């Protein structure tokens, strides 16, 4: 079983799913004299996101399986395995992957609730393009042996994270931004990428590479990236 599945006591229920969006834009909101509808909508929208983010923090391990698709879940679990093997630190690796999952879900919440302004939507579009390009580059380095370029790949990862920080910095706390920096430091580690793309080493962490690439291709084929 995946490491985070062992911490889950039950599958997500319909109640869990509803709780993440329990204050949708169609929910009723108490009226207040002297306030127009647009102001009330803004307050309700802000409250929706705050509540959903709070719920994510409290029910993370219980809801994560129902919120992340199978291919992404396998990639995350494989990422945990290879980073743990590379660093030798199980607890720190769990935190890193947990932070990453949390950011993936939070971005989904922001998108669902139309939280991004026009400038952020442009950044979001750039982020999706860069993320897909990076995924395709990653896959090509696996499929065409000895084409791996550490600088190109780590620079691509860095660009993805910079766009992600620009996108969500207005919506998250400074502490959350620090956690994003922790994830970035691990994933842009050149020595980690070197070991992962050790084409002739079938016993090290490079054995995880085919699993990640297979699942990335699934996501691209399904237009989820």
Order of alpha helices (4+ residues) and beta strands (2+ residues): alpha-alpha-alpha-alpha-alpha-alpha-alpha-alpha-alpha
